[in-house]
């Protein structure tokens, strides 16, 4: 009888693995998130031709998303800290998907009106997506112990490459077969369905019916902030008002400033691939839009693999008792060095070699994309949403500047050579920032605001 009781006790204490289902959902959401950002890049060449846009005008249209995305970061972080990750992320998915779907109707407008409507809808997509990554970071901070956060963050962050692997060929085929409008209709509908699924299946750690006591204790003992949203739900107005004074403290931390600079540079790489890369393949390398859609997925596969391996490598270094600083900085620096290889494309003619080099650069970008793991490691517990929003604000200034700068470079030179040098140089600056500015990576402690 004692043996049966002991076996039953062991069974009851075995950890459930709901946290990995949660990160799988983050992966799906982020895949659709990035696919919807990339819709205009896949449809871009045909849309540019129909609307009569030059490279500079197209750069500004590409940047519309970024303006709103940056503006919405801090408000999005405050909403996350006030209402919790589940509701805010769910509403974010729903609204950005509706505005994506509506872009399919731009063809009903003519001339300048069409451009204004397109810019406005891209702006609204960006504003709606603003809480997404700070929300992801909060979910990981709540559901994962420190030693698993690198892998968890890498999984959802690698979805940006998975999105290109899966959706670039689909969107290229839709554009080729049914016209660019169909891309927006299909992707918008997919997102609306996903929003409903998210709201149905996601819960906070203590509220999830399939997460047992052993898993919750394991997460909490490892540094997971399992009560993050429960605390916010019962918070009074005093706590809500205390968010803004904390921002000033965050901006005085040298470590965070270095992380913000590096994230801006890393995001420059992201938005080259999300906006101008398919156009580069069509206009700079003479491929058809159908070829570009499929070929763009090959470097993305390498980026996806790099993203997963970078997070696993970082957590491996932690398990070998190396410091958090070394474990996070090492893959970031290695990855950014590999990303610089894209500049070599300026000196080769063979299309297959361009694809190989871009695949290496994409792999490096994924391997070094650990910024959100660093956010989970460093964010103050009382302002996780705002801290993530501030990080994403600085990083996504690049979503504004990158498309515009590249547009001016291409328009002025008639070539993408300068654009590749510009993007590669940003990878070098990210390395220098982590080496010489960031210093030790640790959780920030904030002082209570004075009255």
VOSE-700298 format. One record per residue (C-alpha): residue in three letters; residue number from 1; z, x, y. Coordinates in pm, 1 decimal. Layout:
// residues N
{"ALA", NUM, {Z, X, Y}}
...
// end
This chain:
// residues 451
{"UNK", 1, {0.0, 0.0, 0.0}}
{"UNK", 2, {83.7, 285.7, 237.3}}
{"UNK", 3, {-250.6, 449.5, 162.3}}
{"UNK", 4, {-435.6, 123.3, 237.5}}
{"UNK", 5, {-241.6, 89.9, 563.9}}
{"UNK", 6, {-326.0, 450.2, 660.9}}
{"UNK", 7, {-695.3, 397.7, 587.5}}
{"UNK", 8, {-693.5, 78.1, 792.7}}
{"UNK", 9, {-524.0, 264.1, 1078.7}}
{"UNK", 10, {-786.9, 541.4, 1065.8}}
{"UNK", 11, {-1065.1, 284.1, 1074.3}}
{"UNK", 12, {-913.0, 108.9, 1371.8}}
{"UNK", 13, {-871.5, 436.5, 1561.4}}
{"UNK", 14, {-1230.4, 553.6, 1509.5}}
{"UNK", 15, {-1397.4, 566.3, 1849.8}}
{"UNK", 16, {-1664.1, 311.3, 1927.1}}
{"UNK", 17, {-1975.8, 445.4, 2098.7}}
{"UNK", 18, {-2045.6, 182.7, 2359.0}}
{"UNK", 19, {-2072.9, 450.7, 2630.0}}
{"UNK", 20, {-2399.0, 570.5, 2473.3}}
{"UNK", 21, {-2541.4, 218.5, 2479.8}}
{"UNK", 22, {-2445.7, 201.5, 2848.2}}
{"UNK", 23, {-2629.1, 526.2, 2925.2}}
{"UNK", 24, {-2927.3, 393.5, 2727.0}}
{"UNK", 25, {-2933.6, 94.9, 2962.8}}
{"UNK", 26, {-2917.1, 333.3, 3260.1}}
{"UNK", 27, {-3212.5, 515.5, 3105.2}}
{"UNK", 28, {-3418.0, 194.3, 3084.6}}
{"UNK", 29, {-3327.7, 89.5, 3438.4}}
{"UNK", 30, {-3411.4, 432.7, 3580.3}}
{"UNK", 31, {-3742.5, 436.8, 3390.7}}
{"UNK", 32, {-3852.4, 114.3, 3558.5}}
{"UNK", 33, {-3703.7, 237.7, 3888.1}}
{"UNK", 34, {-3926.7, 545.1, 3890.8}}
{"UNK", 35, {-4228.4, 360.8, 3753.4}}
{"UNK", 36, {-4206.8, 120.2, 4046.5}}
{"UNK", 37, {-4183.7, 413.6, 4288.3}}
{"UNK", 38, {-4495.0, 562.3, 4125.6}}
{"UNK", 39, {-4705.8, 244.5, 4129.1}}
{"UNK", 40, {-4861.6, 335.1, 4460.6}}
{"UNK", 41, {-4946.7, 688.1, 4348.6}}
{"UNK", 42, {-5140.3, 565.5, 4045.0}}
{"UNK", 43, {-5309.5, 287.6, 4242.4}}
{"UNK", 44, {-5330.5, 518.1, 4545.3}}
{"UNK", 45, {-5687.8, 648.6, 4521.0}}
{"UNK", 46, {-5840.5, 303.2, 4468.4}}
{"UNK", 47, {-5608.8, 145.6, 4724.9}}
{"UNK", 48, {-5684.6, 422.3, 4976.4}}
{"UNK", 49, {-6056.6, 358.0, 4935.8}}
{"UNK", 50, {-6022.5, -22.2, 4969.7}}
{"UNK", 51, {-5804.9, -1.5, 5281.0}}
{"UNK", 52, {-5994.9, 290.2, 5437.3}}
{"UNK", 53, {-5694.1, 523.7, 5474.2}}
{"UNK", 54, {-5720.9, 898.2, 5541.4}}
{"UNK", 55, {-5476.3, 1152.6, 5394.2}}
{"UNK", 56, {-5235.1, 1136.7, 5690.1}}
{"UNK", 57, {-5222.8, 754.7, 5685.1}}
{"UNK", 58, {-5169.7, 759.8, 5309.3}}
{"UNK", 59, {-4885.7, 1007.3, 5356.6}}
{"UNK", 60, {-4710.3, 765.1, 5590.8}}
{"UNK", 61, {-4760.3, 476.2, 5347.1}}
{"UNK", 62, {-4614.9, 693.1, 5069.5}}
{"UNK", 63, {-4317.6, 767.9, 5296.9}}
{"UNK", 64, {-4231.3, 400.1, 5364.9}}
{"UNK", 65, {-4018.9, 389.3, 5052.0}}
{"UNK", 66, {-3828.4, 698.1, 5160.1}}
{"UNK", 67, {-3734.2, 572.4, 5508.1}}
{"UNK", 68, {-3562.4, 265.4, 5367.9}}
{"UNK", 69, {-3418.3, 447.7, 5067.9}}
{"UNK", 70, {-3242.2, 695.9, 5295.9}}
{"UNK", 71, {-3122.5, 430.5, 5540.9}}
{"UNK", 72, {-2980.3, 225.3, 5253.9}}
{"UNK", 73, {-2778.0, 497.6, 5083.0}}
{"UNK", 74, {-2447.6, 466.5, 5269.1}}
{"UNK", 75, {-2455.9, 84.0, 5285.9}}
{"UNK", 76, {-2548.4, 83.2, 4917.0}}
{"UNK", 77, {-2254.6, 309.4, 4834.8}}
{"UNK", 78, {-2017.0, 82.1, 5026.6}}
{"UNK", 79, {-2148.9, -221.7, 4837.0}}
{"UNK", 80, {-2093.0, -37.7, 4508.0}}
{"UNK", 81, {-1733.5, 48.9, 4597.1}}
{"UNK", 82, {-1671.5, -307.8, 4714.1}}
{"UNK", 83, {-1844.3, -519.4, 4446.7}}
{"UNK", 84, {-1875.9, -282.7, 4149.9}}
{"UNK", 85, {-2165.6, -119.8, 3969.2}}
{"UNK", 86, {-2274.1, -405.2, 3743.1}}
{"UNK", 87, {-2346.7, -665.8, 4011.2}}
{"UNK", 88, {-2492.8, -431.8, 4272.2}}
{"UNK", 89, {-2724.8, -252.2, 4028.5}}
{"UNK", 90, {-2836.1, -585.0, 3879.6}}
{"UNK", 91, {-2923.8, -728.8, 4221.7}}
{"UNK", 92, {-3092.5, -401.3, 4315.0}}
{"UNK", 93, {-3323.3, -422.6, 4012.0}}
{"UNK", 94, {-3405.9, -786.0, 4081.8}}
{"UNK", 95, {-3497.6, -740.2, 4449.3}}
{"UNK", 96, {-3697.9, -418.4, 4414.0}}
{"UNK", 97, {-3896.2, -582.2, 4131.6}}
{"UNK", 98, {-3976.9, -888.9, 4343.5}}
{"UNK", 99, {-4100.8, -669.5, 4629.6}}
{"UNK", 100, {-4304.8, -459.9, 4383.4}}
{"UNK", 101, {-4471.8, -773.0, 4247.1}}
{"UNK", 102, {-4557.3, -894.1, 4597.4}}
{"UNK", 103, {-4755.2, -574.1, 4666.8}}
{"UNK", 104, {-5021.2, -708.4, 4433.7}}
{"UNK", 105, {-5108.7, -965.2, 4701.3}}
{"UNK", 106, {-5194.3, -708.7, 4970.6}}
{"UNK", 107, {-5563.4, -763.8, 4897.5}}
{"UNK", 108, {-5538.4, -1105.1, 5067.7}}
{"UNK", 109, {-5490.5, -928.3, 5401.2}}
{"UNK", 110, {-5747.4, -728.2, 5593.4}}
{"UNK", 111, {-5754.3, -406.7, 5794.6}}
{"UNK", 112, {-5445.6, -310.5, 5988.4}}
{"UNK", 113, {-5254.9, -618.7, 5870.3}}
{"UNK", 114, {-5287.7, -504.8, 5509.0}}
{"UNK", 115, {-5152.3, -161.2, 5597.1}}
{"UNK", 116, {-4855.4, -311.0, 5784.3}}
{"UNK", 117, {-4772.8, -546.9, 5496.7}}
{"UNK", 118, {-4802.2, -263.9, 5243.2}}
{"UNK", 119, {-4573.8, -42.0, 5451.4}}
{"UNK", 120, {-4322.0, -326.8, 5489.7}}
{"UNK", 121, {-4312.6, -407.5, 5118.2}}
{"UNK", 122, {-4276.7, -40.3, 5023.0}}
{"UNK", 123, {-3994.6, -22.3, 5279.1}}
{"UNK", 124, {-3819.9, -318.1, 5114.5}}
{"UNK", 125, {-3861.4, -163.5, 4768.5}}
{"UNK", 126, {-3692.9, 152.3, 4897.8}}
{"UNK", 127, {-3405.4, -37.2, 5057.7}}
{"UNK", 128, {-3350.2, -241.1, 4740.1}}
{"UNK", 129, {-3345.9, 71.6, 4522.6}}
{"UNK", 130, {-3094.9, 253.7, 4744.3}}
{"UNK", 131, {-2782.2, 173.8, 4535.5}}
{"UNK", 132, {-2946.2, 265.4, 4204.2}}
{"UNK", 133, {-2862.1, 634.0, 4162.0}}
{"UNK", 134, {-2517.9, 623.4, 4326.9}}
{"UNK", 135, {-2455.8, 330.2, 4092.2}}
{"UNK", 136, {-2570.9, 533.2, 3793.5}}
{"UNK", 137, {-2331.9, 811.2, 3894.8}}
{"UNK", 138, {-2042.2, 565.3, 3920.7}}
{"UNK", 139, {-2120.4, 420.8, 3578.3}}
{"UNK", 140, {-2126.1, 769.3, 3422.2}}
{"UNK", 141, {-1800.7, 862.7, 3598.4}}
{"UNK", 142, {-1638.1, 548.0, 3457.7}}
{"UNK", 143, {-1777.7, 563.2, 3103.4}}
{"UNK", 144, {-1786.9, 936.8, 3022.2}}
{"UNK", 145, {-1537.4, 1224.2, 3000.4}}
{"UNK", 146, {-1623.6, 1540.3, 3193.5}}
{"UNK", 147, {-1753.5, 1728.9, 2889.4}}
{"UNK", 148, {-2018.6, 1461.9, 2819.5}}
{"UNK", 149, {-2128.5, 1389.6, 3176.2}}
{"UNK", 150, {-2394.0, 1659.4, 3186.2}}
{"UNK", 151, {-2571.8, 1507.1, 2887.9}}
{"UNK", 152, {-2519.7, 1148.8, 3008.0}}
{"UNK", 153, {-2648.9, 1226.2, 3358.4}}
{"UNK", 154, {-2942.3, 1421.1, 3213.7}}
{"UNK", 155, {-3034.8, 1123.6, 2995.3}}
{"UNK", 156, {-3063.3, 875.5, 3280.6}}
{"UNK", 157, {-3211.5, 1134.8, 3517.8}}
{"UNK", 158, {-3477.3, 1232.6, 3261.5}}
{"UNK", 159, {-3598.3, 874.6, 3271.8}}
{"UNK", 160, {-3803.3, 967.5, 3579.7}}
{"UNK", 161, {-4024.7, 1175.0, 3348.0}}
{"UNK", 162, {-4018.4, 920.9, 3067.3}}
{"UNK", 163, {-4138.1, 664.6, 3322.0}}
{"UNK", 164, {-4444.5, 877.5, 3394.7}}
{"UNK", 165, {-4503.5, 940.0, 3022.4}}
{"UNK", 166, {-4503.2, 570.4, 2937.1}}
{"UNK", 167, {-4612.4, 397.8, 3255.1}}
{"UNK", 168, {-4867.6, 638.9, 3406.5}}
{"UNK", 169, {-5121.9, 579.4, 3125.8}}
{"UNK", 170, {-5046.2, 205.5, 3137.9}}
{"UNK", 171, {-5087.4, 185.9, 3515.6}}
{"UNK", 172, {-5397.9, 403.9, 3506.2}}
{"UNK", 173, {-5552.2, 173.7, 3243.3}}
{"UNK", 174, {-5452.8, -139.1, 3439.2}}
{"UNK", 175, {-5612.5, 2.6, 3755.3}}
{"UNK", 176, {-5929.7, 98.5, 3566.3}}
{"UNK", 177, {-5955.4, -228.9, 3373.7}}
{"UNK", 178, {-5818.0, -498.1, 3606.7}}
{"UNK", 179, {-5789.0, -337.8, 3951.2}}
{"UNK", 180, {-5498.5, -181.4, 4137.3}}
{"UNK", 181, {-5336.9, -520.1, 4211.1}}
{"UNK", 182, {-5250.2, -568.8, 3841.8}}
{"UNK", 183, {-5023.6, -262.0, 3846.0}}
{"UNK", 184, {-4785.6, -430.5, 4090.3}}
{"UNK", 185, {-4788.0, -766.4, 3910.7}}
{"UNK", 186, {-4707.2, -617.4, 3570.5}}
{"UNK", 187, {-4440.0, -372.6, 3687.2}}
{"UNK", 188, {-4269.4, -634.8, 3902.6}}
{"UNK", 189, {-4247.7, -877.8, 3610.8}}
{"UNK", 190, {-4100.9, -609.7, 3380.8}}
{"UNK", 191, {-3828.0, -533.3, 3635.3}}
{"UNK", 192, {-3728.5, -897.5, 3682.6}}
{"UNK", 193, {-3673.2, -934.0, 3308.0}}
{"UNK", 194, {-3472.6, -609.7, 3298.2}}
{"UNK", 195, {-3244.0, -729.2, 3580.3}}
{"UNK", 196, {-3147.9, -1035.3, 3376.5}}
{"UNK", 197, {-3079.9, -820.2, 3068.3}}
{"UNK", 198, {-2860.3, -579.6, 3269.0}}
{"UNK", 199, {-2644.3, -859.3, 3408.9}}
{"UNK", 200, {-2603.1, -1001.0, 3058.1}}
{"UNK", 201, {-2499.6, -689.2, 2863.1}}
{"UNK", 202, {-2320.3, -451.6, 3103.7}}
{"UNK", 203, {-1940.0, -457.3, 3145.4}}
{"UNK", 204, {-1667.8, -229.8, 3279.5}}
{"UNK", 205, {-1504.5, -7.3, 3011.5}}
{"UNK", 206, {-1185.7, -210.0, 2969.7}}
{"UNK", 207, {-1376.3, -540.3, 2974.0}}
{"UNK", 208, {-1647.0, -455.5, 2720.9}}
{"UNK", 209, {-1587.1, -650.2, 2397.4}}
{"UNK", 210, {-1727.9, -373.7, 2176.9}}
{"UNK", 211, {-1543.1, -78.4, 2334.0}}
{"UNK", 212, {-1223.2, -20.0, 2135.1}}
{"UNK", 213, {-896.3, 130.6, 2250.5}}
{"UNK", 214, {-978.7, 468.6, 2096.6}}
{"UNK", 215, {-1299.6, 506.2, 2297.5}}
{"UNK", 216, {-1136.5, 400.7, 2622.2}}
{"UNK", 217, {-844.0, 640.1, 2567.2}}
{"UNK", 218, {-1089.1, 920.7, 2486.1}}
{"UNK", 219, {-1286.1, 857.4, 2807.1}}
{"UNK", 220, {-972.9, 833.4, 3020.3}}
{"UNK", 221, {-812.3, 1144.8, 2870.7}}
{"UNK", 222, {-1131.5, 1340.4, 2943.3}}
{"UNK", 223, {-1138.3, 1249.3, 3311.6}}
{"UNK", 224, {-1331.8, 922.8, 3303.3}}
{"UNK", 225, {-1236.3, 683.5, 3584.3}}
{"UNK", 226, {-1225.0, 376.2, 3358.3}}
{"UNK", 227, {-1048.5, 155.4, 3615.5}}
{"UNK", 228, {-1288.3, 234.9, 3899.4}}
{"UNK", 229, {-1431.6, -114.4, 3950.6}}
{"UNK", 230, {-1116.7, -305.0, 3853.4}}
{"UNK", 231, {-929.7, -129.8, 4134.5}}
{"UNK", 232, {-1202.1, -214.5, 4383.9}}
{"UNK", 233, {-1208.4, -581.4, 4285.9}}
{"UNK", 234, {-848.2, -624.1, 4392.4}}
{"UNK", 235, {-863.4, -399.7, 4695.5}}
{"UNK", 236, {-769.2, -527.5, 5037.4}}
{"UNK", 237, {-953.9, -485.7, 5362.0}}
{"UNK", 238, {-753.6, -174.7, 5446.5}}
{"UNK", 239, {-909.7, 14.9, 5157.3}}
{"UNK", 240, {-1256.7, -109.3, 5243.4}}
{"UNK", 241, {-1220.0, 5.8, 5601.2}}
{"UNK", 242, {-1099.2, 349.5, 5490.5}}
{"UNK", 243, {-1441.6, 445.2, 5351.8}}
{"UNK", 244, {-1595.6, 559.5, 5680.5}}
{"UNK", 245, {-1325.5, 811.1, 5780.0}}
{"UNK", 246, {-1377.2, 979.9, 5442.3}}
{"UNK", 247, {-1742.5, 1051.3, 5523.7}}
{"UNK", 248, {-1642.4, 1290.1, 5802.3}}
{"UNK", 249, {-1424.7, 1483.1, 5556.9}}
{"UNK", 250, {-1704.4, 1501.8, 5300.5}}
{"UNK", 251, {-1944.1, 1645.4, 5559.2}}
{"UNK", 252, {-1702.4, 1930.8, 5631.9}}
{"UNK", 253, {-1701.4, 2059.5, 5272.5}}
{"UNK", 254, {-1916.0, 2372.6, 5237.8}}
{"UNK", 255, {-1966.2, 2309.2, 4865.2}}
{"UNK", 256, {-2108.9, 1963.6, 4933.7}}
{"UNK", 257, {-2335.0, 2085.9, 5215.7}}
{"UNK", 258, {-2485.6, 2341.8, 4976.8}}
{"UNK", 259, {-2535.2, 2073.7, 4712.5}}
{"UNK", 260, {-2702.1, 1844.0, 4968.2}}
{"UNK", 261, {-2944.4, 2116.0, 5082.2}}
{"UNK", 262, {-3039.3, 2195.7, 4722.8}}
{"UNK", 263, {-3086.1, 1829.0, 4639.7}}
{"UNK", 264, {-3322.7, 1786.1, 4933.5}}
{"UNK", 265, {-3534.2, 2072.4, 4796.8}}
{"UNK", 266, {-3525.7, 1942.6, 4437.9}}
{"UNK", 267, {-3622.4, 1594.2, 4559.0}}
{"UNK", 268, {-3922.1, 1750.6, 4735.0}}
{"UNK", 269, {-4050.1, 1846.1, 4389.6}}
{"UNK", 270, {-3979.9, 1495.8, 4261.5}}
{"UNK", 271, {-4178.7, 1326.1, 4536.6}}
{"UNK", 272, {-4474.3, 1558.8, 4503.0}}
{"UNK", 273, {-4504.5, 1443.2, 4142.9}}
{"UNK", 274, {-4434.5, 1078.4, 4229.3}}
{"UNK", 275, {-4679.1, 1049.9, 4519.2}}
{"UNK", 276, {-4947.4, 1317.4, 4555.6}}
{"UNK", 277, {-4975.1, 1461.3, 4204.0}}
{"UNK", 278, {-5213.6, 1195.5, 4061.0}}
{"UNK", 279, {-5413.9, 1212.1, 4386.1}}
{"UNK", 280, {-5423.2, 1592.1, 4347.4}}
{"UNK", 281, {-5567.8, 1553.4, 3998.4}}
{"UNK", 282, {-5836.8, 1311.7, 4124.1}}
{"UNK", 283, {-5927.0, 1468.3, 4459.0}}
{"UNK", 284, {-5827.1, 1831.3, 4401.6}}
{"UNK", 285, {-5936.6, 1864.8, 4039.2}}
{"UNK", 286, {-6214.8, 1606.4, 4013.4}}
{"UNK", 287, {-6064.0, 1386.9, 3743.2}}
{"UNK", 288, {-6116.8, 1012.5, 3711.0}}
{"UNK", 289, {-5821.3, 779.2, 3775.7}}
{"UNK", 290, {-5810.9, 699.2, 3403.4}}
{"UNK", 291, {-5796.3, 1071.1, 3316.7}}
{"UNK", 292, {-5533.8, 1130.6, 3585.4}}
{"UNK", 293, {-5314.3, 852.7, 3449.0}}
{"UNK", 294, {-5313.0, 1003.7, 3100.9}}
{"UNK", 295, {-5302.3, 1370.3, 3204.7}}
{"UNK", 296, {-5012.3, 1304.9, 3446.2}}
{"UNK", 297, {-4810.3, 1196.4, 3143.3}}
{"UNK", 298, {-4839.2, 1538.6, 2973.1}}
{"UNK", 299, {-4632.9, 1735.2, 3229.1}}
{"UNK", 300, {-4398.1, 1436.4, 3240.4}}
{"UNK", 301, {-4327.4, 1475.6, 2866.8}}
{"UNK", 302, {-4221.7, 1833.0, 2938.2}}
{"UNK", 303, {-4008.4, 1715.7, 3229.8}}
{"UNK", 304, {-3839.2, 1462.8, 3003.9}}
{"UNK", 305, {-3763.8, 1727.4, 2740.3}}
{"UNK", 306, {-3643.9, 1966.9, 3009.9}}
{"UNK", 307, {-3413.1, 1702.4, 3153.0}}
{"UNK", 308, {-3244.6, 1632.7, 2820.1}}
{"UNK", 309, {-3219.0, 2001.8, 2728.0}}
{"UNK", 310, {-3082.0, 2098.0, 3069.3}}
{"UNK", 311, {-2794.5, 1852.0, 3039.7}}
{"UNK", 312, {-2722.1, 1949.8, 2678.5}}
{"UNK", 313, {-2730.1, 2319.0, 2771.5}}
{"UNK", 314, {-2486.7, 2260.7, 3057.6}}
{"UNK", 315, {-2241.4, 2074.8, 2831.8}}
{"UNK", 316, {-2285.7, 2345.5, 2565.4}}
{"UNK", 317, {-2174.3, 2607.4, 2818.3}}
{"UNK", 318, {-1869.5, 2393.9, 2896.8}}
{"UNK", 319, {-1779.0, 2369.0, 2528.2}}
{"UNK", 320, {-1797.8, 2749.9, 2512.7}}
{"UNK", 321, {-1516.7, 2749.7, 2771.9}}
{"UNK", 322, {-1733.1, 2874.4, 3056.6}}
{"UNK", 323, {-1640.1, 2737.9, 3397.6}}
{"UNK", 324, {-1783.1, 2415.6, 3533.1}}
{"UNK", 325, {-1947.4, 2618.9, 3809.8}}
{"UNK", 326, {-2138.5, 2841.6, 3565.7}}
{"UNK", 327, {-2221.4, 2550.8, 3334.5}}
{"UNK", 328, {-2384.1, 2349.1, 3612.7}}
{"UNK", 329, {-2545.0, 2625.8, 3820.8}}
{"UNK", 330, {-2711.1, 2817.2, 3534.0}}
{"UNK", 331, {-2959.4, 2548.6, 3423.1}}
{"UNK", 332, {-3029.4, 2452.6, 3785.4}}
{"UNK", 333, {-3127.0, 2809.0, 3877.7}}
{"UNK", 334, {-3333.9, 2861.7, 3560.3}}
{"UNK", 335, {-3511.3, 2530.4, 3612.7}}
{"UNK", 336, {-3600.6, 2595.7, 3974.1}}
{"UNK", 337, {-3741.4, 2939.2, 3886.2}}
{"UNK", 338, {-3971.8, 2775.1, 3633.6}}
{"UNK", 339, {-4075.0, 2511.6, 3889.8}}
{"UNK", 340, {-4207.4, 2782.3, 4120.2}}
{"UNK", 341, {-4483.2, 2846.7, 3864.6}}
{"UNK", 342, {-4688.1, 2557.1, 4006.9}}
{"UNK", 343, {-4811.3, 2792.2, 4282.4}}
{"UNK", 344, {-5015.8, 2972.3, 4013.9}}
{"UNK", 345, {-5240.7, 2662.7, 3996.8}}
{"UNK", 346, {-5396.9, 2781.8, 4323.9}}
{"UNK", 347, {-5545.8, 3079.2, 4138.9}}
{"UNK", 348, {-5687.9, 2914.0, 3825.0}}
{"UNK", 349, {-5994.0, 2693.8, 3772.0}}
{"UNK", 350, {-5962.0, 2564.4, 3416.0}}
{"UNK", 351, {-5824.4, 2210.9, 3404.9}}
{"UNK", 352, {-5634.2, 2273.4, 3081.0}}
{"UNK", 353, {-5456.8, 2570.2, 3237.8}}
{"UNK", 354, {-5357.0, 2361.6, 3539.7}}
{"UNK", 355, {-5204.9, 2106.6, 3303.1}}
{"UNK", 356, {-5015.5, 2381.1, 3116.4}}
{"UNK", 357, {-4876.4, 2532.7, 3437.6}}
{"UNK", 358, {-4776.8, 2194.8, 3580.0}}
{"UNK", 359, {-4611.9, 2112.4, 3248.1}}
{"UNK", 360, {-4403.0, 2430.0, 3276.1}}
{"UNK", 361, {-4311.5, 2342.9, 3636.5}}
{"UNK", 362, {-4223.9, 1988.3, 3532.0}}
{"UNK", 363, {-4009.2, 2120.0, 3245.6}}
{"UNK", 364, {-3822.0, 2343.6, 3489.6}}
{"UNK", 365, {-3771.0, 2062.0, 3736.3}}
{"UNK", 366, {-3620.1, 1850.7, 3458.5}}
{"UNK", 367, {-3408.4, 2135.4, 3320.9}}
{"UNK", 368, {-3255.5, 2196.2, 3662.4}}
{"UNK", 369, {-3207.5, 1832.6, 3766.8}}
{"UNK", 370, {-2829.1, 1824.5, 3723.3}}
{"UNK", 371, {-2745.0, 1706.7, 4073.1}}
{"UNK", 372, {-2602.3, 1375.3, 3955.3}}
{"UNK", 373, {-2380.7, 1548.0, 3699.6}}
{"UNK", 374, {-2249.8, 1759.9, 3987.9}}
{"UNK", 375, {-2187.3, 1441.2, 4188.3}}
{"UNK", 376, {-1985.5, 1293.2, 3900.7}}
{"UNK", 377, {-1789.4, 1620.2, 3881.8}}
{"UNK", 378, {-1717.8, 1647.9, 4254.7}}
{"UNK", 379, {-1692.1, 1295.0, 4399.0}}
{"UNK", 380, {-1346.2, 1185.7, 4517.4}}
{"UNK", 381, {-1218.1, 908.2, 4293.0}}
{"UNK", 382, {-1152.4, 669.6, 4582.4}}
{"UNK", 383, {-1505.4, 697.6, 4728.3}}
{"UNK", 384, {-1737.1, 759.0, 4432.7}}
{"UNK", 385, {-2001.6, 516.1, 4559.6}}
{"UNK", 386, {-2004.6, 646.6, 4915.3}}
{"UNK", 387, {-2002.5, 1008.5, 4796.9}}
{"UNK", 388, {-2302.9, 943.3, 4574.3}}
{"UNK", 389, {-2475.9, 757.8, 4856.2}}
{"UNK", 390, {-2421.2, 1048.3, 5095.7}}
{"UNK", 391, {-2560.6, 1292.8, 4838.1}}
{"UNK", 392, {-2864.9, 1073.2, 4785.5}}
{"UNK", 393, {-2912.7, 1028.3, 5160.3}}
{"UNK", 394, {-2957.6, 1400.9, 5215.2}}
{"UNK", 395, {-3164.5, 1445.2, 4900.3}}
{"UNK", 396, {-3402.1, 1162.4, 4974.2}}
{"UNK", 397, {-3484.2, 1268.7, 5325.8}}
{"UNK", 398, {-3742.1, 1456.6, 5118.1}}
{"UNK", 399, {-3890.5, 1122.8, 5010.9}}
{"UNK", 400, {-3986.2, 1079.2, 5377.6}}
{"UNK", 401, {-4087.3, 1431.9, 5468.2}}
{"UNK", 402, {-4267.8, 1538.7, 5149.9}}
{"UNK", 403, {-4552.4, 1281.0, 5148.6}}
{"UNK", 404, {-4607.0, 1321.7, 5522.7}}
{"UNK", 405, {-4604.1, 1703.5, 5525.2}}
{"UNK", 406, {-4840.3, 1720.5, 5227.6}}
{"UNK", 407, {-5066.0, 1461.9, 5393.4}}
{"UNK", 408, {-5093.3, 1677.6, 5705.3}}
{"UNK", 409, {-5152.1, 1994.3, 5500.0}}
{"UNK", 410, {-5430.2, 1832.6, 5296.0}}
{"UNK", 411, {-5587.5, 1670.1, 5599.8}}
{"UNK", 412, {-5582.8, 1995.1, 5800.1}}
{"UNK", 413, {-5700.8, 2230.2, 5525.4}}
{"UNK", 414, {-5903.7, 2003.3, 5298.9}}
{"UNK", 415, {-5716.0, 2158.0, 5006.8}}
{"UNK", 416, {-5394.5, 2117.9, 4806.4}}
{"UNK", 417, {-5326.2, 2492.9, 4794.4}}
{"UNK", 418, {-5087.7, 2491.1, 5088.7}}
{"UNK", 419, {-4913.9, 2184.5, 4947.5}}
{"UNK", 420, {-4832.4, 2363.3, 4621.3}}
{"UNK", 421, {-4693.9, 2662.3, 4812.5}}
{"UNK", 422, {-4478.8, 2427.3, 5021.7}}
{"UNK", 423, {-4336.3, 2254.8, 4713.2}}
{"UNK", 424, {-4274.8, 2581.5, 4526.5}}
{"UNK", 425, {-4093.0, 2728.8, 4827.7}}
{"UNK", 426, {-3848.1, 2438.8, 4817.7}}
{"UNK", 427, {-3751.8, 2535.2, 4462.9}}
{"UNK", 428, {-3661.1, 2883.1, 4588.6}}
{"UNK", 429, {-3444.8, 2741.9, 4867.2}}
{"UNK", 430, {-3256.7, 2528.1, 4612.0}}
{"UNK", 431, {-3175.9, 2843.7, 4415.3}}
{"UNK", 432, {-3049.3, 3024.7, 4724.6}}
{"UNK", 433, {-2832.6, 2727.4, 4820.7}}
{"UNK", 434, {-2657.0, 2713.3, 4483.0}}
{"UNK", 435, {-2615.2, 3091.9, 4475.7}}
{"UNK", 436, {-2486.3, 3152.1, 4827.8}}
{"UNK", 437, {-2357.0, 2825.5, 4977.2}}
{"UNK", 438, {-2214.5, 2599.9, 4705.8}}
{"UNK", 439, {-1947.2, 2832.4, 4566.3}}
{"UNK", 440, {-1704.0, 2687.5, 4312.1}}
{"UNK", 441, {-1788.6, 2338.8, 4180.5}}
{"UNK", 442, {-1478.2, 2116.9, 4165.0}}
{"UNK", 443, {-1365.9, 1762.6, 4243.9}}
{"UNK", 444, {-1311.4, 1706.1, 4614.7}}
{"UNK", 445, {-964.9, 1597.2, 4724.7}}
{"UNK", 446, {-955.0, 1391.3, 5044.3}}
{"UNK", 447, {-670.1, 1332.1, 5281.9}}
{"UNK", 448, {-561.0, 976.9, 5359.5}}
{"UNK", 449, {-713.8, 871.5, 5692.8}}
{"UNK", 450, {-470.4, 871.3, 5984.2}}
{"UNK", 451, {-415.3, 556.4, 6185.2}}
// end
